[in-house]
Amino acid sequence: MDTHAIVVGAGPAGAAAAYCLAAAGLPLIWLDRPAHARAKPCAGGLTPKALRLLPADPSCVVRERTREVLMSWRGYRTSSFQAGSDLCLLTHRPEFDRWHRQQAQQAGAELLHCDALVGVRQHDDGVALTVRHDGQRHTYRAPWLIAADGAHSPVRRLVCGQPVQAPAIAIEGQVATQDCVRWPAMQFDFGTVAGGYGWLFPKGDHINVGLYSWRQGTGLGQATLAAYARRQLGTDQLTAVQGFPIATQGAQLRLTAGRVLFTGDAAGLAEPLLGEGIYGALLSGRHAALALMEAGDAVQRYEQLMMPWRHELARTRQLTRLFYGSLPLAFGALVHGLRRPVTTGMADGLTLMQSWQRWLKPADRASDG
């Protein structure tokens, strides 16, 4: 075997892993579906904590920057969450993914295409991955395999016998600027759908419009999305409508299987409250590559590196159940009691639990006094 690892997938997790391995001078095999089959539905928001994990400044693919996020209850009682620095950078996901892949390619990673994964065989000293492309089969071998192949993860299905459990769901579309009667700021409308929210992400020539629910079976569909767009933007002229599962069970799913390390959606690492998955994908891709670069047990090291985020997901899942289960009271608490810690924590690149812990510290000091 003349390569260090096989990386399957070229989304945020796969590109992050490929970049780190290539930048360290390690040979790798990087596989993904052809470009025409690669489109990934995504709202395209980059948070400050995600920006810290990128290999370069993504400004060239940023459509909008915002220091203000509007939040409402079913489109009413709108409140402004403002910070002194950027809360979110809004990108068009295909453009962001293309830029991210280019960073890895410039570092020395070569991206190969395949139509389908056919089989995975593991041995004591490595992995053999068989793919099909243009009607022919090819087998690649390496000591390790990093699976970054999304919520449907063919690698997980082949290795573990079952796909990722993806309890959350979202549907999104685009509305052209000229079709909008109203042009909003970045906005979350909680309670628009059961167990979730609607979102509006302005991106220059269009607005990304979507609905999210942290549990499936809530009846999300094109008609519901069109009605939301009409109410918020004055039009239902939607294009590029796509629905997709969001894997948020990362605290319970296996993170590794033999010589396979699962990352991103393939490991269920999206956070359940808002369904944001780019940060968990970037984090896991980097950590998987780092674990393979260090001496010692790579599996143990990867699980150790990912433990804080998996604990975060477990705690956030409890918060998610509480938040959506107690609306609209929870929205009132967010606006009147938690606005400042949530906003400053997000701007400073903290996770939800880190923001919560920082908010509690002054109270703890006061009580000790």
Secondary structure as UniProt FT lines:
FT   STRAND          5..8
FT   HELIX           12..23
FT   TURN            24..25
FT   STRAND          28..32
FT   HELIX           35..37
FT   STRAND          45..46
FT   HELIX           48..51
FT   TURN            52..53
FT   HELIX           59..61
FT   STRAND          62..66
FT   STRAND          68..73
FT   TURN            74..75
FT   STRAND          76..82
FT   STRAND          88..91
FT   HELIX           93..106
FT   TURN            107..108
FT   STRAND          111..113
FT   STRAND          116..123
FT   TURN            124..125
FT   STRAND          126..133
FT   TURN            134..135
FT   STRAND          136..142
FT   STRAND          145..147
FT   TURN            151..152
FT   HELIX           154..160
FT   STRAND          168..176
FT   HELIX           177..179
FT   STRAND          187..190
FT   TURN            194..195
FT   STRAND          196..202
FT   STRAND          206..213
FT   HELIX           222..233
FT   STRAND          238..246
FT   TURN            250..252
FT   STRAND          256..257
FT   TURN            258..259
FT   STRAND          260..262
FT   HELIX           264..267
FT   TURN            272..274
FT   HELIX           278..293
FT   HELIX           298..325
FT   TURN            326..328
FT   HELIX           329..336
FT   HELIX           339..347
FT   TURN            348..349
FT   HELIX           352..368
//
